[in-house]
C-alpha cells in the first residue's frame, strides 16, 4: 500500500532510479517466461504512477512564486522564458513528459494484454531440450 511520504521525495526518487537500473540490467533475458506477464503489468502500473508524478510536479512548478519558493533565476535559462511559475519552462516540459509517459503506459498495457494469450513455460528450456 502506498503511503504519503512528502518528506522523503528525493530519497524515494533515488531509490526508484537505483531499482530501475537494476531491473534494466536484469531483463536482458527472462529465465522464467511465465513471469513476463506480471512483469509487464507491474511496469505499466509503475509508468502510470510516473505520469501522476510528472503531472503533479508540473502543477507545483507552475504555481511557485518568486520570493516565496525561490529567489529569482541566475540568468542562464531561456531568454524571455521564465523557468518557474505559471508560464515557466519547467512546467511545460513536465506536462510533455507526463503525456509521453502516458503514451508509454498505454503501449505497455497493450503489450501486457498481448502477452496474456501466450502459454508460457514456467522455465525456459535449454536448447538441448527443444
C-alpha positions as CSV (number, residue, x, y, z in Angstrom):
1,X,0.0,0.0,0.0
2,X,1.3,3.4,-0.9
3,X,1.8,5.9,1.8
4,X,2.3,9.7,1.7
5,X,6.0,10.3,2.2
6,X,6.3,14.0,1.4
7,X,9.4,14.4,3.4
8,X,11.2,11.6,1.6
9,X,10.6,12.5,-2.1
10,X,14.2,12.9,-3.1
11,X,15.2,9.7,-1.3
12,X,12.3,7.8,-2.9
13,X,13.3,9.1,-6.4
14,X,16.9,8.0,-5.7
15,X,15.6,4.5,-4.7
16,X,13.4,4.3,-7.8
17,X,16.3,5.2,-10.0
18,X,18.5,2.5,-8.5
19,X,15.8,-0.1,-8.7
20,X,15.1,0.8,-12.3
21,X,18.8,0.5,-13.2
22,X,18.9,-2.9,-11.6
23,X,15.8,-4.0,-13.5
24,X,17.3,-2.7,-16.7
25,X,20.4,-4.8,-16.2
26,X,18.3,-7.9,-15.3
27,X,15.9,-8.0,-18.2
28,X,18.4,-9.0,-20.9
29,X,16.8,-12.4,-20.7
30,X,13.8,-13.8,-18.9
31,X,14.7,-17.2,-17.4
32,X,11.1,-17.7,-16.2
33,X,8.9,-16.8,-19.2
34,X,5.7,-17.1,-17.4
35,X,6.8,-14.1,-15.2
36,X,6.8,-11.8,-18.2
37,X,3.0,-11.2,-18.0
38,X,3.3,-10.0,-14.4
39,X,6.4,-8.0,-15.1
40,X,4.6,-6.1,-17.9
41,X,1.6,-5.4,-15.6
42,X,3.9,-4.1,-12.9
43,X,5.8,-1.9,-15.4
44,X,2.5,-0.5,-16.7
45,X,1.4,0.4,-13.1
46,X,4.8,2.0,-12.4
47,X,4.5,4.0,-15.6
48,X,1.0,5.2,-14.7
49,X,2.4,6.3,-11.3
50,X,5.2,8.3,-13.1
51,X,2.5,10.0,-15.2
52,X,0.9,11.2,-12.0
53,X,4.3,12.3,-10.6
54,X,5.1,14.4,-13.7
55,X,1.6,15.9,-13.7
56,X,1.8,16.8,-10.0
57,X,5.3,18.3,-10.4
58,X,4.2,20.3,-13.4
59,X,1.3,21.7,-11.4
60,X,3.6,22.5,-8.4
61,X,6.3,24.2,-10.6
62,X,3.5,26.2,-12.4
63,X,2.3,27.5,-9.0
64,X,5.6,28.5,-7.4
65,X,6.1,32.2,-6.6
66,X,9.4,34.1,-6.8
67,X,10.4,35.2,-3.3
68,X,8.3,32.5,-1.6
69,X,9.5,29.3,-3.2
70,X,12.7,30.5,-4.9
71,X,15.0,33.5,-5.1
72,X,14.9,34.6,-8.8
73,X,16.9,33.0,-11.6
74,X,20.6,33.0,-12.4
75,X,20.2,34.3,-16.0
76,X,21.3,31.0,-17.7
77,X,17.8,30.0,-18.7
78,X,15.9,30.6,-21.9
79,X,15.9,34.3,-22.8
80,X,12.4,35.7,-22.3
81,X,11.0,32.5,-20.8
82,X,10.7,32.1,-17.1
83,X,12.0,28.7,-15.7
84,X,9.3,28.5,-13.0
85,X,5.9,29.8,-12.4
86,X,2.6,29.7,-14.5
87,X,4.3,30.3,-17.8
88,X,7.5,28.5,-16.8
89,X,9.6,26.2,-18.9
90,X,9.8,23.5,-16.2
91,X,6.0,23.1,-16.0
92,X,5.7,22.9,-19.8
93,X,8.4,20.3,-20.1
94,X,6.9,18.2,-17.3
95,X,3.5,18.3,-19.0
96,X,5.1,17.0,-22.1
97,X,6.9,14.3,-20.1
98,X,3.6,13.3,-18.5
99,X,2.0,13.0,-21.9
100,X,4.9,10.9,-23.2
101,X,4.8,8.7,-20.1
102,X,1.0,8.2,-20.6
103,X,1.6,7.1,-24.1
104,X,4.3,4.7,-23.0
105,X,2.0,3.3,-20.3
106,X,-0.7,2.7,-22.9
107,X,1.8,0.8,-25.1
108,X,3.0,-1.3,-22.2
109,X,-0.6,-2.0,-21.3
110,X,-1.2,-3.3,-24.9
111,X,1.9,-5.4,-24.7
112,X,0.7,-6.8,-21.4
113,X,-2.7,-7.7,-23.0
114,X,-1.0,-9.3,-26.0
115,X,1.3,-11.3,-23.6
116,X,-1.8,-12.7,-21.9
117,X,-2.6,-15.0,-24.9
118,X,0.8,-16.8,-24.8
119,X,1.1,-20.1,-23.0
120,X,4.5,-19.6,-21.4
121,X,6.6,-22.3,-19.9
122,X,7.4,-21.8,-16.2
123,X,11.1,-22.1,-17.0
124,X,12.9,-21.6,-20.3
125,X,14.0,-24.8,-21.9
126,X,17.7,-25.4,-22.8
127,X,18.4,-25.7,-26.5
128,X,19.2,-29.4,-25.9
129,X,15.6,-29.9,-24.5
130,X,14.0,-28.5,-27.7
